[in-house]
Amino acid sequence: MLPKDIFLYVTLIAWYLIACFCTIFVLLFIHNTIVEHLKLIEKIKKIPPGHHKEVEDFIDFILEKKNITSKKSKGRKLGLLRGKMQMSPGFDDPLDDFKEYM
Protein backbone atom coordinates (compact mmCIF):
# COMPACT_ATOMS: atom_id res chain seq x y z
CA MET A 1 0.00 0.00 0.00
CA LEU A 2 1.13 3.51 -0.75
CA PRO A 3 0.97 6.24 1.89
CA LYS A 4 -1.56 8.02 -0.33
CA ASP A 5 -3.92 5.01 -0.02
CA ILE A 6 -3.54 4.94 3.76
CA PHE A 7 -4.46 8.61 3.94
CA LEU A 8 -7.57 7.92 1.85
CA TYR A 9 -8.66 5.04 4.14
CA VAL A 10 -8.04 7.09 7.29
CA THR A 11 -10.02 9.98 5.82
CA LEU A 12 -12.95 7.73 4.92
CA ILE A 13 -12.95 6.16 8.39
CA ALA A 14 -12.87 9.63 9.98
CA TRP A 15 -15.85 10.80 7.89
CA TYR A 16 -17.72 7.61 8.76
CA LEU A 17 -17.10 8.19 12.49
CA ILE A 18 -18.21 11.82 12.20
CA ALA A 19 -21.42 10.71 10.47
CA CYS A 20 -22.04 8.12 13.19
CA PHE A 21 -21.54 10.66 15.98
CA CYS A 22 -23.81 13.17 14.26
CA THR A 23 -26.51 10.54 13.86
CA ILE A 24 -26.23 9.55 17.52
CA PHE A 25 -26.41 13.20 18.58
CA VAL A 26 -29.54 13.82 16.50
CA LEU A 27 -31.21 10.68 17.81
CA LEU A 28 -30.45 11.61 21.42
CA PHE A 29 -31.80 15.11 20.83
CA ILE A 30 -35.01 13.72 19.31
CA HIS A 31 -35.33 11.21 22.16
CA ASN A 32 -34.91 13.92 24.81
CA THR A 33 -37.46 16.13 23.06
CA ILE A 34 -40.00 13.29 22.92
CA VAL A 35 -39.39 12.43 26.58
CA GLU A 36 -39.93 16.09 27.57
CA HIS A 37 -43.20 16.18 25.61
CA LEU A 38 -44.38 12.95 27.21
CA LYS A 39 -43.58 14.31 30.68
CA LEU A 40 -45.60 17.42 29.90
CA ILE A 41 -48.53 15.35 28.65
CA GLU A 42 -48.43 13.22 31.82
CA LYS A 43 -48.50 16.37 33.96
CA ILE A 44 -51.46 17.71 31.99
CA LYS A 45 -53.31 14.41 32.49
CA LYS A 46 -52.93 14.80 36.29
CA ILE A 47 -54.70 18.17 36.34
CA PRO A 48 -58.19 17.93 37.81
CA PRO A 49 -60.98 18.35 35.23
CA GLY A 50 -62.17 21.60 36.84
CA HIS A 51 -58.87 23.28 35.99
CA HIS A 52 -58.60 22.26 32.32
CA LYS A 53 -60.07 25.55 31.11
CA GLU A 54 -57.61 27.50 33.27
CA VAL A 55 -54.66 25.55 31.83
CA GLU A 56 -55.97 26.03 28.30
CA ASP A 57 -56.33 29.78 28.89
CA PHE A 58 -52.78 29.95 30.25
CA ILE A 59 -51.42 28.12 27.20
CA ASP A 60 -53.34 30.49 24.91
CA PHE A 61 -51.93 33.45 26.87
CA ILE A 62 -48.36 32.19 26.39
CA LEU A 63 -48.90 31.60 22.68
CA GLU A 64 -50.49 35.01 22.22
CA LYS A 65 -47.64 36.66 24.10
CA LYS A 66 -45.16 34.92 21.79
CA ASN A 67 -47.09 36.08 18.69
CA ILE A 68 -47.15 39.68 19.93
CA THR A 69 -43.39 39.59 20.56
CA SER A 70 -42.65 38.14 17.13
CA LYS A 71 -44.92 40.69 15.43
CA LYS A 72 -43.09 43.56 17.12
CA SER A 73 -39.78 42.43 15.71
CA LYS A 74 -41.22 42.50 12.18
CA GLY A 75 -42.49 46.06 12.57
CA ARG A 76 -40.05 47.70 10.15
CA LYS A 77 -41.71 50.00 7.72
CA LEU A 78 -40.06 50.62 4.37
CA GLY A 79 -39.60 54.19 3.19
CA LEU A 80 -39.88 55.70 6.65
CA LEU A 81 -36.97 58.12 6.06
CA ARG A 82 -37.75 58.88 2.41
CA GLY A 83 -36.88 62.46 1.57
CA LYS A 84 -35.20 63.12 4.94
CA MET A 85 -31.69 62.17 3.84
CA GLN A 86 -29.76 63.26 0.77
CA MET A 87 -26.47 62.12 -0.72
CA SER A 88 -23.86 64.72 -1.60
CA PRO A 89 -23.71 65.51 -5.35
CA GLY A 90 -20.23 63.96 -5.78
CA PHE A 91 -20.90 60.82 -3.76
CA ASP A 92 -20.11 58.41 -6.62
CA ASP A 93 -17.03 60.29 -7.82
CA PRO A 94 -13.65 58.57 -7.31
CA LEU A 95 -11.82 59.53 -4.13
CA ASP A 96 -8.57 61.44 -4.40
CA ASP A 97 -6.86 58.96 -2.07
CA PHE A 98 -7.30 56.14 -4.60
CA LYS A 99 -6.22 57.99 -7.77
CA GLU A 100 -2.78 56.32 -7.75
CA TYR A 101 -4.46 52.87 -7.92
CA MET A 102 -6.62 53.70 -10.92
Backbone as XML, in Angstrom:
<?xml version="1.0"?>
<chain id="A" units="angstrom">
  <residue number="1" name="MET">
    <atom name="N" x="0.827" y="-1.195" z="0.000"/>
    <atom name="CA" x="0.000" y="0.000" z="0.000"/>
    <atom name="C" x="0.866" y="1.252" z="0.000"/>
  </residue>
  <residue number="2" name="LEU">
    <atom name="N" x="0.438" y="2.224" z="-0.708"/>
    <atom name="CA" x="1.127" y="3.505" z="-0.752"/>
    <atom name="C" x="0.620" y="4.398" z="0.367"/>
  </residue>
  <residue number="3" name="PRO">
    <atom name="N" x="1.423" y="5.323" z="0.848"/>
    <atom name="CA" x="0.965" y="6.241" z="1.890"/>
    <atom name="C" x="-0.273" y="7.027" z="1.468"/>
  </residue>
  <residue number="4" name="LYS">
    <atom name="N" x="-0.392" y="7.299" z="0.164"/>
    <atom name="CA" x="-1.564" y="8.017" z="-0.333"/>
    <atom name="C" x="-2.833" y="7.197" z="-0.068"/>
  </residue>
  <residue number="5" name="ASP">
    <atom name="N" x="-2.769" y="5.888" z="-0.260"/>
    <atom name="CA" x="-3.920" y="5.014" z="-0.018"/>
    <atom name="C" x="-4.272" y="4.974" z="1.461"/>
  </residue>
  <residue number="6" name="ILE">
    <atom name="N" x="-3.285" y="4.961" z="2.316"/>
    <atom name="CA" x="-3.538" y="4.941" z="3.758"/>
    <atom name="C" x="-4.264" y="6.224" z="4.162"/>
  </residue>
  <residue number="7" name="PHE">
    <atom name="N" x="-3.807" y="7.343" z="3.629"/>
    <atom name="CA" x="-4.460" y="8.614" z="3.936"/>
    <atom name="C" x="-5.922" y="8.587" z="3.501"/>
  </residue>
  <residue number="8" name="LEU">
    <atom name="N" x="-6.197" y="8.013" z="2.346"/>
    <atom name="CA" x="-7.567" y="7.920" z="1.853"/>
    <atom name="C" x="-8.423" y="7.078" z="2.792"/>
  </residue>
  <residue number="9" name="TYR">
    <atom name="N" x="-7.905" y="5.912" z="3.240"/>
    <atom name="CA" x="-8.660" y="5.045" z="4.137"/>
    <atom name="C" x="-8.898" y="5.715" z="5.486"/>
  </residue>
  <residue number="10" name="VAL">
    <atom name="N" x="-7.883" y="6.395" z="6.006"/>
    <atom name="CA" x="-8.041" y="7.087" z="7.287"/>
    <atom name="C" x="-9.074" y="8.203" z="7.158"/>
  </residue>
  <residue number="11" name="THR">
    <atom name="N" x="-9.051" y="8.913" z="6.049"/>
    <atom name="CA" x="-10.020" y="9.985" z="5.822"/>
    <atom name="C" x="-11.440" y="9.425" z="5.737"/>
  </residue>
  <residue number="12" name="LEU">
    <atom name="N" x="-11.611" y="8.339" z="5.031"/>
    <atom name="CA" x="-12.946" y="7.725" z="4.921"/>
    <atom name="C" x="-13.442" y="7.238" z="6.274"/>
  </residue>
  <residue number="13" name="ILE">
    <atom name="N" x="-12.556" y="6.644" z="7.058"/>
    <atom name="CA" x="-12.952" y="6.165" z="8.390"/>
    <atom name="C" x="-13.322" y="7.358" z="9.273"/>
  </residue>
  <residue number="14" name="ALA">
    <atom name="N" x="-12.561" y="8.443" z="9.179"/>
    <atom name="CA" x="-12.866" y="9.632" z="9.977"/>
    <atom name="C" x="-14.237" y="10.193" z="9.608"/>
  </residue>
  <residue number="15" name="TRP">
    <atom name="N" x="-14.536" y="10.296" z="8.316"/>
    <atom name="CA" x="-15.849" y="10.798" z="7.887"/>
    <atom name="C" x="-16.973" y="9.875" z="8.338"/>
  </residue>
  <residue number="16" name="TYR">
    <atom name="N" x="-16.722" y="8.571" z="8.304"/>
    <atom name="CA" x="-17.719" y="7.605" z="8.760"/>
    <atom name="C" x="-17.994" y="7.804" z="10.252"/>
  </residue>
  <residue number="17" name="LEU">
    <atom name="N" x="-16.932" y="7.985" z="11.049"/>
    <atom name="CA" x="-17.105" y="8.185" z="12.487"/>
    <atom name="C" x="-17.835" y="9.497" z="12.772"/>
  </residue>
  <residue number="18" name="ILE">
    <atom name="N" x="-17.513" y="10.539" z="12.024"/>
    <atom name="CA" x="-18.207" y="11.815" z="12.203"/>
    <atom name="C" x="-19.694" y="11.648" z="11.895"/>
  </residue>
  <residue number="19" name="ALA">
    <atom name="N" x="-20.015" y="10.941" z="10.827"/>
    <atom name="CA" x="-21.417" y="10.710" z="10.465"/>
    <atom name="C" x="-22.125" y="9.920" z="11.555"/>
  </residue>
  <residue number="20" name="CYS">
    <atom name="N" x="-21.442" y="8.921" z="12.113"/>
    <atom name="CA" x="-22.043" y="8.121" z="13.191"/>
    <atom name="C" x="-22.315" y="8.982" z="14.419"/>
  </residue>
  <residue number="21" name="PHE">
    <atom name="N" x="-21.346" y="9.805" z="14.811"/>
    <atom name="CA" x="-21.538" y="10.662" z="15.977"/>
    <atom name="C" x="-22.650" y="11.669" z="15.751"/>
  </residue>
  <residue number="22" name="CYS">
    <atom name="N" x="-22.732" y="12.220" z="14.563"/>
    <atom name="CA" x="-23.814" y="13.169" z="14.260"/>
    <atom name="C" x="-25.176" y="12.494" z="14.335"/>
  </residue>
  <residue number="23" name="THR">
    <atom name="N" x="-25.251" y="11.292" z="13.812"/>
    <atom name="CA" x="-26.506" y="10.541" z="13.863"/>
    <atom name="C" x="-26.911" y="10.254" z="15.303"/>
  </residue>
  <residue number="24" name="ILE">
    <atom name="N" x="-25.943" y="9.834" z="16.107"/>
    <atom name="CA" x="-26.232" y="9.547" z="17.516"/>
    <atom name="C" x="-26.692" y="10.817" z="18.228"/>
  </residue>
  <residue number="25" name="PHE">
    <atom name="N" x="-26.029" y="11.933" z="17.958"/>
    <atom name="CA" x="-26.412" y="13.201" z="18.580"/>
    <atom name="C" x="-27.840" y="13.579" z="18.220"/>
  </residue>
  <residue number="26" name="VAL">
    <atom name="N" x="-28.184" y="13.474" z="16.944"/>
    <atom name="CA" x="-29.540" y="13.825" z="16.503"/>
    <atom name="C" x="-30.574" y="12.898" z="17.149"/>
  </residue>
  <residue number="27" name="LEU">
    <atom name="N" x="-30.276" y="11.615" z="17.196"/>
    <atom name="CA" x="-31.213" y="10.677" z="17.808"/>
    <atom name="C" x="-31.401" y="10.955" z="19.293"/>
  </residue>
  <residue number="28" name="LEU">
    <atom name="N" x="-30.325" y="11.280" z="19.993"/>
    <atom name="CA" x="-30.447" y="11.614" z="21.418"/>
    <atom name="C" x="-31.256" y="12.889" z="21.609"/>
  </residue>
  <residue number="29" name="PHE">
    <atom name="N" x="-31.035" y="13.870" z="20.739"/>
    <atom name="CA" x="-31.804" y="15.109" z="20.830"/>
    <atom name="C" x="-33.289" y="14.840" z="20.612"/>
  </residue>
  <residue number="30" name="ILE">
    <atom name="N" x="-33.610" y="14.055" z="19.597"/>
    <atom name="CA" x="-35.008" y="13.719" z="19.314"/>
    <atom name="C" x="-35.611" y="12.946" z="20.485"/>
  </residue>
  <residue number="31" name="HIS">
    <atom name="N" x="-34.850" y="12.003" z="21.026"/>
    <atom name="CA" x="-35.332" y="11.210" z="22.163"/>
    <atom name="C" x="-35.621" y="12.110" z="23.358"/>
  </residue>
  <residue number="32" name="ASN">
    <atom name="N" x="-34.700" y="13.018" z="23.672"/>
    <atom name="CA" x="-34.909" y="13.919" z="24.807"/>
    <atom name="C" x="-36.109" y="14.828" z="24.583"/>
  </residue>
  <residue number="33" name="THR">
    <atom name="N" x="-36.310" y="15.278" z="23.358"/>
    <atom name="CA" x="-37.458" y="16.126" z="23.056"/>
    <atom name="C" x="-38.760" y="15.359" z="23.246"/>
  </residue>
  <residue number="34" name="ILE">
    <atom name="N" x="-38.797" y="14.123" z="22.775"/>
    <atom name="CA" x="-39.995" y="13.294" z="22.921"/>
    <atom name="C" x="-40.270" y="13.015" z="24.386"/>
  </residue>
  <residue number="35" name="VAL">
    <atom name="N" x="-39.220" y="12.710" z="25.149"/>
    <atom name="CA" x="-39.388" y="12.434" z="26.577"/>
    <atom name="C" x="-39.942" y="13.660" z="27.292"/>
  </residue>
  <residue number="36" name="GLU">
    <atom name="N" x="-39.427" y="14.856" z="26.959"/>
    <atom name="CA" x="-39.930" y="16.088" z="27.573"/>
    <atom name="C" x="-41.410" y="16.299" z="27.243"/>
  </residue>
  <residue number="37" name="HIS">
    <atom name="N" x="-41.795" y="16.036" z="25.991"/>
    <atom name="CA" x="-43.203" y="16.182" z="25.609"/>
    <atom name="C" x="-44.070" y="15.176" z="26.354"/>
  </residue>
  <residue number="38" name="LEU">
    <atom name="N" x="-43.605" y="13.965" z="26.488"/>
    <atom name="CA" x="-44.377" y="12.947" z="27.211"/>
    <atom name="C" x="-44.528" y="13.319" z="28.679"/>
  </residue>
  <residue number="39" name="LYS">
    <atom name="N" x="-43.480" y="13.876" z="29.287"/>
    <atom name="CA" x="-43.580" y="14.312" z="30.684"/>
    <atom name="C" x="-44.623" y="15.413" z="30.821"/>
  </residue>
  <residue number="40" name="LEU">
    <atom name="N" x="-44.629" y="16.334" z="29.868"/>
    <atom name="CA" x="-45.602" y="17.420" z="29.902"/>
    <atom name="C" x="-47.024" y="16.881" z="29.746"/>
  </residue>
  <residue number="41" name="ILE">
    <atom name="N" x="-47.205" y="15.943" z="28.850"/>
    <atom name="CA" x="-48.534" y="15.345" z="28.648"/>
    <atom name="C" x="-48.997" y="14.628" z="29.915"/>
  </residue>
  <residue number="42" name="GLU">
    <atom name="N" x="-48.075" y="13.920" z="30.572"/>
    <atom name="CA" x="-48.428" y="13.224" z="31.820"/>
    <atom name="C" x="-48.830" y="14.220" z="32.901"/>
  </residue>
  <residue number="43" name="LYS">
    <atom name="N" x="-48.140" y="15.345" z="32.984"/>
    <atom name="CA" x="-48.502" y="16.368" z="33.961"/>
    <atom name="C" x="-49.878" y="16.941" z="33.649"/>
  </residue>
  <residue number="44" name="ILE">
    <atom name="N" x="-50.157" y="17.167" z="32.374"/>
    <atom name="CA" x="-51.457" y="17.713" z="31.986"/>
    <atom name="C" x="-52.571" y="16.723" z="32.325"/>
  </residue>
  <residue number="45" name="LYS">
    <atom name="N" x="-52.302" y="15.429" z="32.172"/>
    <atom name="CA" x="-53.315" y="14.413" z="32.493"/>
    <atom name="C" x="-53.641" y="14.395" z="33.981"/>
  </residue>
  <residue number="46" name="LYS">
    <atom name="N" x="-52.711" y="14.822" z="34.834"/>
    <atom name="CA" x="-52.932" y="14.797" z="36.287"/>
    <atom name="C" x="-53.739" y="15.991" z="36.781"/>
  </residue>
  <residue number="47" name="ILE">
    <atom name="N" x="-53.951" y="16.984" z="35.930"/>
    <atom name="CA" x="-54.697" y="18.173" z="36.340"/>
    <atom name="C" x="-56.167" y="17.803" z="36.501"/>
  </residue>
  <residue number="48" name="PRO">
    <atom name="N" x="-56.771" y="18.228" z="37.600"/>
    <atom name="CA" x="-58.192" y="17.926" z="37.813"/>
    <atom name="C" x="-59.050" y="18.555" z="36.711"/>
  </residue>
  <residue number="49" name="PRO">
    <atom name="N" x="-60.140" y="17.871" z="36.341"/>
    <atom name="CA" x="-60.980" y="18.349" z="35.233"/>
    <atom name="C" x="-61.473" y="19.788" z="35.408"/>
  </residue>
  <residue number="50" name="GLY">
    <atom name="N" x="-61.675" y="20.239" z="36.606"/>
    <atom name="CA" x="-62.169" y="21.602" z="36.835"/>
    <atom name="C" x="-61.158" y="22.672" z="36.445"/>
  </residue>
  <residue number="51" name="HIS">
    <atom name="N" x="-59.914" y="22.300" z="36.303"/>
    <atom name="CA" x="-58.871" y="23.282" z="35.995"/>
    <atom name="C" x="-58.408" y="23.229" z="34.539"/>
  </residue>
  <residue number="52" name="HIS">
    <atom name="N" x="-59.022" y="22.387" z="33.722"/>
    <atom name="CA" x="-58.603" y="22.257" z="32.318"/>
    <atom name="C" x="-58.748" y="23.576" z="31.555"/>
  </residue>
  <residue number="53" name="LYS">
    <atom name="N" x="-59.839" y="24.280" z="31.800"/>
    <atom name="CA" x="-60.071" y="25.550" z="31.110"/>
    <atom name="C" x="-59.000" y="26.567" z="31.504"/>
  </residue>
  <residue number="54" name="GLU">
    <atom name="N" x="-58.627" y="26.572" z="32.790"/>
    <atom name="CA" x="-57.606" y="27.498" z="33.269"/>
    <atom name="C" x="-56.251" y="27.216" z="32.608"/>
  </residue>
  <residue number="55" name="VAL">
    <atom name="N" x="-55.916" y="25.936" z="32.484"/>
    <atom name="CA" x="-54.658" y="25.551" z="31.832"/>
    <atom name="C" x="-54.703" y="25.928" z="30.355"/>
  </residue>
  <residue number="56" name="GLU">
    <atom name="N" x="-55.834" y="25.685" z="29.712"/>
    <atom name="CA" x="-55.970" y="26.028" z="28.299"/>
    <atom name="C" x="-55.832" y="27.539" z="28.097"/>
  </residue>
  <residue number="57" name="ASP">
    <atom name="N" x="-56.438" y="28.324" z="28.987"/>
    <atom name="CA" x="-56.327" y="29.784" z="28.893"/>
    <atom name="C" x="-54.877" y="30.234" z="29.077"/>
  </residue>
  <residue number="58" name="PHE">
    <atom name="N" x="-54.172" y="29.590" z="30.015"/>
    <atom name="CA" x="-52.777" y="29.949" z="30.254"/>
    <atom name="C" x="-51.917" y="29.632" z="29.030"/>
  </residue>
  <residue number="59" name="ILE">
    <atom name="N" x="-52.164" y="28.485" z="28.414"/>
    <atom name="CA" x="-51.425" y="28.120" z="27.198"/>
    <atom name="C" x="-51.719" y="29.112" z="26.084"/>
  </residue>
  <residue number="60" name="ASP">
    <atom name="N" x="-52.978" y="29.484" z="25.926"/>
    <atom name="CA" x="-53.344" y="30.486" z="24.911"/>
    <atom name="C" x="-52.661" y="31.823" z="25.195"/>
  </residue>
  <residue number="61" name="PHE">
    <atom name="N" x="-52.590" y="32.200" z="26.490"/>
    <atom name="CA" x="-51.935" y="33.450" z="26.870"/>
    <atom name="C" x="-50.457" y="33.418" z="26.472"/>
  </residue>
  <residue number="62" name="ILE">
    <atom name="N" x="-49.778" y="32.319" z="26.741"/>
    <atom name="CA" x="-48.359" y="32.195" z="26.394"/>
    <atom name="C" x="-48.173" y="32.269" z="24.884"/>
  </residue>
  <residue number="63" name="LEU">
    <atom name="N" x="-49.014" y="31.570" z="24.133"/>
    <atom name="CA" x="-48.896" y="31.596" z="22.675"/>
    <atom name="C" x="-49.182" y="32.982" z="22.117"/>
  </residue>
  <residue number="64" name="GLU">
    <atom name="N" x="-50.162" y="33.665" z="22.669"/>
    <atom name="CA" x="-50.489" y="35.012" z="22.215"/>
    <atom name="C" x="-49.347" y="35.975" z="22.530"/>
  </residue>
  <residue number="65" name="LYS">
    <atom name="N" x="-48.768" y="35.820" z="23.708"/>
    <atom name="CA" x="-47.635" y="36.660" z="24.104"/>
    <atom name="C" x="-46.469" y="36.455" z="23.148"/>
  </residue>
  <residue number="66" name="LYS">
    <atom name="N" x="-46.231" y="35.218" z="22.738"/>
    <atom name="CA" x="-45.156" y="34.922" z="21.791"/>
    <atom name="C" x="-45.466" y="35.548" z="20.433"/>
  </residue>
  <residue number="67" name="ASN">
    <atom name="N" x="-46.707" y="35.484" z="19.983"/>
    <atom name="CA" x="-47.093" y="36.080" z="18.695"/>
    <atom name="C" x="-46.927" y="37.594" z="18.718"/>
  </residue>
  <residue number="68" name="ILE">
    <atom name="N" x="-47.281" y="38.225" z="19.826"/>
    <atom name="CA" x="-47.151" y="39.681" z="19.931"/>
    <atom name="C" x="-45.677" y="40.057" z="19.869"/>
  </residue>
  <residue number="69" name="THR">
    <atom name="N" x="-44.823" y="39.307" z="20.567"/>
    <atom name="CA" x="-43.393" y="39.592" z="20.565"/>
    <atom name="C" x="-42.805" y="39.416" z="19.176"/>
  </residue>
  <residue number="70" name="SER">
    <atom name="N" x="-43.192" y="38.360" z="18.464"/>
    <atom name="CA" x="-42.647" y="38.139" z="17.126"/>
    <atom name="C" x="-43.166" y="39.179" z="16.132"/>
  </residue>
  <residue number="71" name="LYS">
    <atom name="N" x="-44.385" y="39.668" z="16.322"/>
    <atom name="CA" x="-44.920" y="40.690" z="15.426"/>
    <atom name="C" x="-44.195" y="42.011" z="15.626"/>
  </residue>
  <residue number="72" name="LYS">
    <atom name="N" x="-43.795" y="42.310" z="16.858"/>
    <atom name="CA" x="-43.092" y="43.556" z="17.119"/>
    <atom name="C" x="-41.751" y="43.579" z="16.414"/>
  </residue>
  <residue number="73" name="SER">
    <atom name="N" x="-41.089" y="42.455" z="16.341"/>
    <atom name="CA" x="-39.779" y="42.431" z="15.712"/>
    <atom name="C" x="-39.875" y="42.603" z="14.193"/>
  </residue>
  <residue number="74" name="LYS">
    <atom name="N" x="-41.037" y="42.356" z="13.614"/>
    <atom name="CA" x="-41.222" y="42.502" z="12.178"/>
    <atom name="C" x="-41.812" y="43.863" z="11.824"/>
  </residue>
  <residue number="75" name="GLY">
    <atom name="N" x="-41.797" y="44.801" z="12.753"/>
    <atom name="CA" x="-42.490" y="46.062" z="12.573"/>
    <atom name="C" x="-41.757" y="47.097" z="11.745"/>
  </residue>
  <residue number="76" name="ARG">
    <atom name="N" x="-40.760" y="46.726" z="10.983"/>
    <atom name="CA" x="-40.053" y="47.698" z="10.155"/>
    <atom name="C" x="-40.927" y="48.169" z="9.009"/>
  </residue>
  <residue number="77" name="LYS">
    <atom name="N" x="-40.904" y="49.451" z="8.801"/>
    <atom name="CA" x="-41.711" y="50.005" z="7.716"/>
    <atom name="C" x="-40.768" y="50.579" z="6.674"/>
  </residue>
  <residue number="78" name="LEU">
    <atom name="N" x="-40.912" y="50.152" z="5.442"/>
    <atom name="CA" x="-40.060" y="50.618" z="4.365"/>
    <atom name="C" x="-40.415" y="52.054" z="3.988"/>
  </residue>
  <residue number="79" name="GLY">
    <atom name="N" x="-39.392" y="52.834" z="3.663"/>
    <atom name="CA" x="-39.602" y="54.194" z="3.193"/>
    <atom name="C" x="-39.877" y="55.189" z="4.295"/>
  </residue>
  <residue number="80" name="LEU">
    <atom name="N" x="-39.575" y="54.828" z="5.530"/>
    <atom name="CA" x="-39.882" y="55.698" z="6.652"/>
    <atom name="C" x="-39.063" y="56.996" z="6.613"/>
  </residue>
  <residue number="81" name="LEU">
    <atom name="N" x="-37.833" y="56.936" z="6.121"/>
    <atom name="CA" x="-36.965" y="58.122" z="6.057"/>
    <atom name="C" x="-36.871" y="58.719" z="4.656"/>
  </residue>
  <residue number="82" name="ARG">
    <atom name="N" x="-37.784" y="58.377" z="3.779"/>
    <atom name="CA" x="-37.751" y="58.879" z="2.411"/>
    <atom name="C" x="-37.851" y="60.399" z="2.401"/>
  </residue>
  <residue number="83" name="GLY">
    <atom name="N" x="-36.886" y="61.018" z="1.698"/>
    <atom name="CA" x="-36.879" y="62.461" z="1.574"/>
    <atom name="C" x="-36.210" y="63.180" z="2.733"/>
  </residue>
  <residue number="84" name="LYS">
    <atom name="N" x="-35.824" y="62.478" z="3.790"/>
    <atom name="CA" x="-35.201" y="63.118" z="4.941"/>
    <atom name="C" x="-33.679" y="63.081" z="4.873"/>
  </residue>
  <residue number="85" name="MET">
    <atom name="N" x="-33.137" y="62.277" z="3.981"/>
    <atom name="CA" x="-31.690" y="62.170" z="3.843"/>
    <atom name="C" x="-31.332" y="62.388" z="2.381"/>
  </residue>
  <residue number="86" name="GLN">
    <atom name="N" x="-30.196" y="63.041" z="2.141"/>
    <atom name="CA" x="-29.758" y="63.257" z="0.769"/>
    <atom name="C" x="-28.273" y="62.946" z="0.670"/>
  </residue>
  <residue number="87" name="MET">
    <atom name="N" x="-27.874" y="62.400" z="-0.461"/>
    <atom name="CA" x="-26.466" y="62.122" z="-0.725"/>
    <atom name="C" x="-25.835" y="63.378" z="-1.315"/>
  </residue>
  <residue number="88" name="SER">
    <atom name="N" x="-24.559" y="63.559" z="-1.025"/>
    <atom name="CA" x="-23.865" y="64.716" z="-1.595"/>
    <atom name="C" x="-23.776" y="64.536" z="-3.113"/>
  </residue>
  <residue number="89" name="PRO">
    <atom name="N" x="-23.710" y="65.617" z="-3.884"/>
    <atom name="CA" x="-23.706" y="65.507" z="-5.355"/>
    <atom name="C" x="-22.545" y="64.674" z="-5.895"/>
  </residue>
  <residue number="90" name="GLY">
    <atom name="N" x="-21.381" y="64.692" z="-5.268"/>
    <atom name="CA" x="-20.234" y="63.956" z="-5.781"/>
    <atom name="C" x="-20.003" y="62.641" z="-5.064"/>
  </residue>
  <residue number="91" name="PHE">
    <atom name="N" x="-21.050" y="62.039" z="-4.555"/>
    <atom name="CA" x="-20.905" y="60.815" z="-3.761"/>
    <atom name="C" x="-20.247" y="59.686" z="-4.552"/>
  </residue>
  <residue number="92" name="ASP">
    <atom name="N" x="-20.619" y="59.516" z="-5.805"/>
    <atom name="CA" x="-20.106" y="58.408" z="-6.619"/>
    <atom name="C" x="-18.782" y="58.726" z="-7.312"/>
  </residue>
  <residue number="93" name="ASP">
    <atom name="N" x="-18.294" y="59.929" z="-7.175"/>
    <atom name="CA" x="-17.026" y="60.291" z="-7.821"/>
    <atom name="C" x="-15.863" y="59.561" z="-7.145"/>
  </residue>
  <residue number="94" name="PRO">
    <atom name="N" x="-14.807" y="59.252" z="-7.907"/>
    <atom name="CA" x="-13.652" y="58.565" z="-7.309"/>
    <atom name="C" x="-12.995" y="59.443" z="-6.239"/>
  </residue>
  <residue number="95" name="LEU">
    <atom name="N" x="-12.487" y="58.804" z="-5.202"/>
    <atom name="CA" x="-11.820" y="59.529" z="-4.134"/>
    <atom name="C" x="-10.398" y="59.872" z="-4.539"/>
  </residue>
  <residue number="96" name="ASP">
    <atom name="N" x="-9.919" y="61.011" z="-4.084"/>
    <atom name="CA" x="-8.567" y="61.445" z="-4.400"/>
    <atom name="C" x="-7.526" y="60.491" z="-3.830"/>
  </residue>
  <residue number="97" name="ASP">
    <atom name="N" x="-7.813" y="59.879" z="-2.711"/>
    <atom name="CA" x="-6.862" y="58.965" z="-2.065"/>
    <atom name="C" x="-6.569" y="57.740" z="-2.923"/>
  </residue>
  <residue number="98" name="PHE">
    <atom name="N" x="-7.465" y="57.359" z="-3.810"/>
    <atom name="CA" x="-7.300" y="56.143" z="-4.595"/>
    <atom name="C" x="-6.872" y="56.423" z="-6.037"/>
  </residue>
  <residue number="99" name="LYS">
    <atom name="N" x="-6.562" y="57.656" z="-6.378"/>
    <atom name="CA" x="-6.223" y="57.988" z="-7.772"/>
    <atom name="C" x="-4.969" y="57.241" z="-8.230"/>
  </residue>
  <residue number="100" name="GLU">
    <atom name="N" x="-4.007" y="57.013" z="-7.343"/>
    <atom name="CA" x="-2.783" y="56.319" z="-7.751"/>
    <atom name="C" x="-3.041" y="54.847" z="-8.067"/>
  </residue>
  <residue number="101" name="TYR">
    <atom name="N" x="-4.135" y="54.270" z="-7.628"/>
    <atom name="CA" x="-4.458" y="52.868" z="-7.920"/>
    <atom name="C" x="-5.291" y="52.720" z="-9.193"/>
  </residue>
  <residue number="102" name="MET">
    <atom name="N" x="-5.758" y="53.780" z="-9.738"/>
    <atom name="CA" x="-6.616" y="53.699" z="-10.920"/>
    <atom name="C" x="-5.826" y="53.880" z="-12.193"/>
  </residue>
</chain>
